[in-house]
Amino acid sequence: SGADVRLWHQSLIKLLPRQQLLGQHREITALRGLGWGRKHATVDYVFRHSPYKLFQFHILVMDEMSSRGYHPDPDWRDPLYRGQRCKSYDQLKAVRLTSPIYPEHTTAYLEECLENLRNKGIIIHLSDPDPDVQ
């Protein structure tokens, strides 16, 4: 299940089941650290943008985790931080927050993500208020 590396479409973050939300956090910490710039078909677009955008996306994910009672390491809230095994950035120019954060997160990308989740047996209706209520 964790084999497929991707950033979920931004509008899905609040709706992801626990496993996918926590998986997304792990994915982003890897990308922010040693995985930065490592070619991978489904996340290559991330490397075309400043690492600051990944930080902005990560904040969304961590805010959602916090709202569900999880406690991601607060060090990740520093845009320069790259994890324990990776030297922090000396500096990183802040970029304007756009909506969506990644222009690649189009309606077609959303459909692809929903399909990917359906294949895992996870049905998400974008109107659902809470993903964990069955």
KOLSELUM-215242 format. One record per residue (C-alpha): residue number from 1; residue in three letters; z negated, y negated, x. Coordinates in steps of 0.02 Angstrom, whole numbers. Layout:
% KOLSELUM-215242
<atom><n>NUM</n><res>ALA</res><zz>Z</zz><yy>Y</yy><xx>X</xx></atom>
...
//
This chain:
% KOLSELUM-215242
<atom><n>1</n><res>SER</res><zz>0</zz><yy>0</yy><xx>0</xx></atom>
<atom><n>2</n><res>GLY</res><zz>-41</zz><yy>-122</yy><xx>139</xx></atom>
<atom><n>3</n><res>ALA</res><zz>117</zz><yy>-77</yy><xx>233</xx></atom>
<atom><n>4</n><res>ASP</res><zz>223</zz><yy>-208</yy><xx>153</xx></atom>
<atom><n>5</n><res>VAL</res><zz>198</zz><yy>-373</yy><xx>236</xx></atom>
<atom><n>6</n><res>ARG</res><zz>225</zz><yy>-523</yy><xx>126</xx></atom>
<atom><n>7</n><res>LEU</res><zz>154</zz><yy>-683</yy><xx>62</xx></atom>
<atom><n>8</n><res>TRP</res><zz>141</zz><yy>-670</yy><xx>-125</xx></atom>
<atom><n>9</n><res>HIS</res><zz>222</zz><yy>-809</yy><xx>-225</xx></atom>
<atom><n>10</n><res>GLN</res><zz>101</zz><yy>-955</yy><xx>-230</xx></atom>
<atom><n>11</n><res>SER</res><zz>83</zz><yy>-949</yy><xx>-420</xx></atom>
<atom><n>12</n><res>LEU</res><zz>22</zz><yy>-768</yy><xx>-410</xx></atom>
<atom><n>13</n><res>ILE</res><zz>-128</zz><yy>-798</yy><xx>-297</xx></atom>
<atom><n>14</n><res>LYS</res><zz>-249</zz><yy>-831</yy><xx>-440</xx></atom>
<atom><n>15</n><res>LEU</res><zz>-183</zz><yy>-678</yy><xx>-534</xx></atom>
<atom><n>16</n><res>LEU</res><zz>-183</zz><yy>-548</yy><xx>-396</xx></atom>
<atom><n>17</n><res>PRO</res><zz>-300</zz><yy>-399</yy><xx>-413</xx></atom>
<atom><n>18</n><res>ARG</res><zz>-441</zz><yy>-390</yy><xx>-288</xx></atom>
<atom><n>19</n><res>GLN</res><zz>-352</zz><yy>-271</yy><xx>-168</xx></atom>
<atom><n>20</n><res>GLN</res><zz>-196</zz><yy>-379</yy><xx>-156</xx></atom>
<atom><n>21</n><res>LEU</res><zz>-296</zz><yy>-540</yy><xx>-140</xx></atom>
<atom><n>22</n><res>LEU</res><zz>-401</zz><yy>-469</yy><xx>3</xx></atom>
<atom><n>23</n><res>GLY</res><zz>-244</zz><yy>-394</yy><xx>79</xx></atom>
<atom><n>24</n><res>GLN</res><zz>-163</zz><yy>-565</yy><xx>74</xx></atom>
<atom><n>25</n><res>HIS</res><zz>-309</zz><yy>-639</yy><xx>169</xx></atom>
<atom><n>26</n><res>ARG</res><zz>-294</zz><yy>-504</yy><xx>304</xx></atom>
<atom><n>27</n><res>GLU</res><zz>-107</zz><yy>-531</yy><xx>312</xx></atom>
<atom><n>28</n><res>ILE</res><zz>-126</zz><yy>-718</yy><xx>338</xx></atom>
<atom><n>29</n><res>THR</res><zz>-262</zz><yy>-700</yy><xx>469</xx></atom>
<atom><n>30</n><res>ALA</res><zz>-144</zz><yy>-584</yy><xx>565</xx></atom>
<atom><n>31</n><res>LEU</res><zz>0</zz><yy>-707</yy><xx>547</xx></atom>
<atom><n>32</n><res>ARG</res><zz>-107</zz><yy>-854</yy><xx>600</xx></atom>
<atom><n>33</n><res>GLY</res><zz>-164</zz><yy>-758</yy><xx>753</xx></atom>
<atom><n>34</n><res>LEU</res><zz>-70</zz><yy>-635</yy><xx>863</xx></atom>
<atom><n>35</n><res>GLY</res><zz>63</zz><yy>-603</yy><xx>731</xx></atom>
<atom><n>36</n><res>TRP</res><zz>131</zz><yy>-780</yy><xx>738</xx></atom>
<atom><n>37</n><res>GLY</res><zz>318</zz><yy>-776</yy><xx>776</xx></atom>
<atom><n>38</n><res>ARG</res><zz>330</zz><yy>-586</yy><xx>771</xx></atom>
<atom><n>39</n><res>LYS</res><zz>488</zz><yy>-545</yy><xx>679</xx></atom>
<atom><n>40</n><res>HIS</res><zz>465</zz><yy>-462</yy><xx>511</xx></atom>
<atom><n>41</n><res>ALA</res><zz>598</zz><yy>-469</yy><xx>376</xx></atom>
<atom><n>42</n><res>THR</res><zz>486</zz><yy>-514</yy><xx>230</xx></atom>
<atom><n>43</n><res>VAL</res><zz>389</zz><yy>-653</yy><xx>317</xx></atom>
<atom><n>44</n><res>ASP</res><zz>518</zz><yy>-724</yy><xx>438</xx></atom>
<atom><n>45</n><res>TYR</res><zz>535</zz><yy>-882</yy><xx>333</xx></atom>
<atom><n>46</n><res>VAL</res><zz>354</zz><yy>-924</yy><xx>373</xx></atom>
<atom><n>47</n><res>PHE</res><zz>400</zz><yy>-950</yy><xx>556</xx></atom>
<atom><n>48</n><res>ARG</res><zz>532</zz><yy>-1079</yy><xx>510</xx></atom>
<atom><n>49</n><res>HIS</res><zz>391</zz><yy>-1195</yy><xx>458</xx></atom>
<atom><n>50</n><res>SER</res><zz>241</zz><yy>-1269</yy><xx>546</xx></atom>
<atom><n>51</n><res>PRO</res><zz>90</zz><yy>-1153</yy><xx>562</xx></atom>
<atom><n>52</n><res>TYR</res><zz>2</zz><yy>-1291</yy><xx>466</xx></atom>
<atom><n>53</n><res>LYS</res><zz>90</zz><yy>-1233</yy><xx>307</xx></atom>
<atom><n>54</n><res>LEU</res><zz>18</zz><yy>-1059</yy><xx>332</xx></atom>
<atom><n>55</n><res>PHE</res><zz>-153</zz><yy>-1141</yy><xx>349</xx></atom>
<atom><n>56</n><res>GLN</res><zz>-124</zz><yy>-1233</yy><xx>184</xx></atom>
<atom><n>57</n><res>PHE</res><zz>-73</zz><yy>-1071</yy><xx>100</xx></atom>
<atom><n>58</n><res>HIS</res><zz>-224</zz><yy>-984</yy><xx>173</xx></atom>
<atom><n>59</n><res>ILE</res><zz>-339</zz><yy>-1116</yy><xx>97</xx></atom>
<atom><n>60</n><res>LEU</res><zz>-270</zz><yy>-1072</yy><xx>-76</xx></atom>
<atom><n>61</n><res>VAL</res><zz>-307</zz><yy>-889</yy><xx>-44</xx></atom>
<atom><n>62</n><res>MET</res><zz>-482</zz><yy>-922</yy><xx>25</xx></atom>
<atom><n>63</n><res>ASP</res><zz>-524</zz><yy>-1039</yy><xx>-120</xx></atom>
<atom><n>64</n><res>GLU</res><zz>-475</zz><yy>-901</yy><xx>-241</xx></atom>
<atom><n>65</n><res>MET</res><zz>-578</zz><yy>-775</yy><xx>-142</xx></atom>
<atom><n>66</n><res>SER</res><zz>-728</zz><yy>-891</yy><xx>-147</xx></atom>
<atom><n>67</n><res>SER</res><zz>-709</zz><yy>-918</yy><xx>-334</xx></atom>
<atom><n>68</n><res>ARG</res><zz>-721</zz><yy>-728</yy><xx>-352</xx></atom>
<atom><n>69</n><res>GLY</res><zz>-877</zz><yy>-716</yy><xx>-246</xx></atom>
<atom><n>70</n><res>TYR</res><zz>-801</zz><yy>-664</yy><xx>-79</xx></atom>
<atom><n>71</n><res>HIS</res><zz>-849</zz><yy>-751</yy><xx>82</xx></atom>
<atom><n>72</n><res>PRO</res><zz>-702</zz><yy>-769</yy><xx>200</xx></atom>
<atom><n>73</n><res>ASP</res><zz>-752</zz><yy>-825</yy><xx>375</xx></atom>
<atom><n>74</n><res>PRO</res><zz>-768</zz><yy>-1016</yy><xx>366</xx></atom>
<atom><n>75</n><res>ASP</res><zz>-689</zz><yy>-1028</yy><xx>540</xx></atom>
<atom><n>76</n><res>TRP</res><zz>-521</zz><yy>-1000</yy><xx>454</xx></atom>
<atom><n>77</n><res>ARG</res><zz>-540</zz><yy>-1168</yy><xx>367</xx></atom>
<atom><n>78</n><res>ASP</res><zz>-503</zz><yy>-1250</yy><xx>534</xx></atom>
<atom><n>79</n><res>PRO</res><zz>-313</zz><yy>-1269</yy><xx>550</xx></atom>
<atom><n>80</n><res>LEU</res><zz>-326</zz><yy>-1243</yy><xx>739</xx></atom>
<atom><n>81</n><res>TYR</res><zz>-419</zz><yy>-1078</yy><xx>726</xx></atom>
<atom><n>82</n><res>ARG</res><zz>-317</zz><yy>-920</yy><xx>762</xx></atom>
<atom><n>83</n><res>GLY</res><zz>-448</zz><yy>-784</yy><xx>755</xx></atom>
<atom><n>84</n><res>GLN</res><zz>-564</zz><yy>-709</yy><xx>885</xx></atom>
<atom><n>85</n><res>ARG</res><zz>-428</zz><yy>-629</yy><xx>992</xx></atom>
<atom><n>86</n><res>CYS</res><zz>-313</zz><yy>-778</yy><xx>996</xx></atom>
<atom><n>87</n><res>LYS</res><zz>-336</zz><yy>-946</yy><xx>1081</xx></atom>
<atom><n>88</n><res>SER</res><zz>-350</zz><yy>-1089</yy><xx>956</xx></atom>
<atom><n>89</n><res>TYR</res><zz>-213</zz><yy>-1220</yy><xx>949</xx></atom>
<atom><n>90</n><res>ASP</res><zz>-253</zz><yy>-1375</yy><xx>1054</xx></atom>
<atom><n>91</n><res>GLN</res><zz>-175</zz><yy>-1477</yy><xx>917</xx></atom>
<atom><n>92</n><res>LEU</res><zz>-73</zz><yy>-1451</yy><xx>763</xx></atom>
<atom><n>93</n><res>LYS</res><zz>7</zz><yy>-1593</yy><xx>670</xx></atom>
<atom><n>94</n><res>ALA</res><zz>-43</zz><yy>-1595</yy><xx>488</xx></atom>
<atom><n>95</n><res>VAL</res><zz>103</zz><yy>-1582</yy><xx>368</xx></atom>
<atom><n>96</n><res>ARG</res><zz>112</zz><yy>-1650</yy><xx>191</xx></atom>
<atom><n>97</n><res>LEU</res><zz>57</zz><yy>-1528</yy><xx>58</xx></atom>
<atom><n>98</n><res>THR</res><zz>209</zz><yy>-1484</yy><xx>-47</xx></atom>
<atom><n>99</n><res>SER</res><zz>221</zz><yy>-1386</yy><xx>-208</xx></atom>
<atom><n>100</n><res>PRO</res><zz>260</zz><yy>-1248</yy><xx>-181</xx></atom>
<atom><n>101</n><res>ILE</res><zz>196</zz><yy>-1246</yy><xx>-2</xx></atom>
<atom><n>102</n><res>TYR</res><zz>346</zz><yy>-1141</yy><xx>49</xx></atom>
<atom><n>103</n><res>PRO</res><zz>515</zz><yy>-1193</yy><xx>-24</xx></atom>
<atom><n>104</n><res>GLU</res><zz>563</zz><yy>-1008</yy><xx>-12</xx></atom>
<atom><n>105</n><res>HIS</res><zz>441</zz><yy>-973</yy><xx>-155</xx></atom>
<atom><n>106</n><res>THR</res><zz>575</zz><yy>-990</yy><xx>-288</xx></atom>
<atom><n>107</n><res>THR</res><zz>587</zz><yy>-911</yy><xx>-460</xx></atom>
<atom><n>108</n><res>ALA</res><zz>691</zz><yy>-772</yy><xx>-383</xx></atom>
<atom><n>109</n><res>TYR</res><zz>553</zz><yy>-743</yy><xx>-253</xx></atom>
<atom><n>110</n><res>LEU</res><zz>425</zz><yy>-738</yy><xx>-393</xx></atom>
<atom><n>111</n><res>GLU</res><zz>528</zz><yy>-605</yy><xx>-483</xx></atom>
<atom><n>112</n><res>GLU</res><zz>539</zz><yy>-504</yy><xx>-322</xx></atom>
<atom><n>113</n><res>CYS</res><zz>349</zz><yy>-512</yy><xx>-303</xx></atom>
<atom><n>114</n><res>LEU</res><zz>319</zz><yy>-462</yy><xx>-484</xx></atom>
<atom><n>115</n><res>GLU</res><zz>438</zz><yy>-316</yy><xx>-462</xx></atom>
<atom><n>116</n><res>ASN</res><zz>349</zz><yy>-265</yy><xx>-302</xx></atom>
<atom><n>117</n><res>LEU</res><zz>182</zz><yy>-267</yy><xx>-395</xx></atom>
<atom><n>118</n><res>ARG</res><zz>256</zz><yy>-170</yy><xx>-542</xx></atom>
<atom><n>119</n><res>ASN</res><zz>309</zz><yy>-35</yy><xx>-418</xx></atom>
<atom><n>120</n><res>LYS</res><zz>126</zz><yy>-21</yy><xx>-369</xx></atom>
<atom><n>121</n><res>GLY</res><zz>80</zz><yy>-5</yy><xx>-553</xx></atom>
<atom><n>122</n><res>ILE</res><zz>15</zz><yy>-184</yy><xx>-564</xx></atom>
<atom><n>123</n><res>ILE</res><zz>79</zz><yy>-281</yy><xx>-713</xx></atom>
<atom><n>124</n><res>ILE</res><zz>49</zz><yy>-467</yy><xx>-705</xx></atom>
<atom><n>125</n><res>HIS</res><zz>91</zz><yy>-582</yy><xx>-848</xx></atom>
<atom><n>126</n><res>LEU</res><zz>97</zz><yy>-759</yy><xx>-785</xx></atom>
<atom><n>127</n><res>SER</res><zz>5</zz><yy>-814</yy><xx>-941</xx></atom>
<atom><n>128</n><res>ASP</res><zz>-145</zz><yy>-701</yy><xx>-899</xx></atom>
<atom><n>129</n><res>PRO</res><zz>-303</zz><yy>-802</yy><xx>-872</xx></atom>
<atom><n>130</n><res>ASP</res><zz>-392</zz><yy>-667</yy><xx>-771</xx></atom>
<atom><n>131</n><res>PRO</res><zz>-313</zz><yy>-523</yy><xx>-676</xx></atom>
<atom><n>132</n><res>ASP</res><zz>-470</zz><yy>-417</yy><xx>-669</xx></atom>
<atom><n>133</n><res>VAL</res><zz>-495</zz><yy>-408</yy><xx>-857</xx></atom>
<atom><n>134</n><res>GLN</res><zz>-403</zz><yy>-256</yy><xx>-921</xx></atom>
//
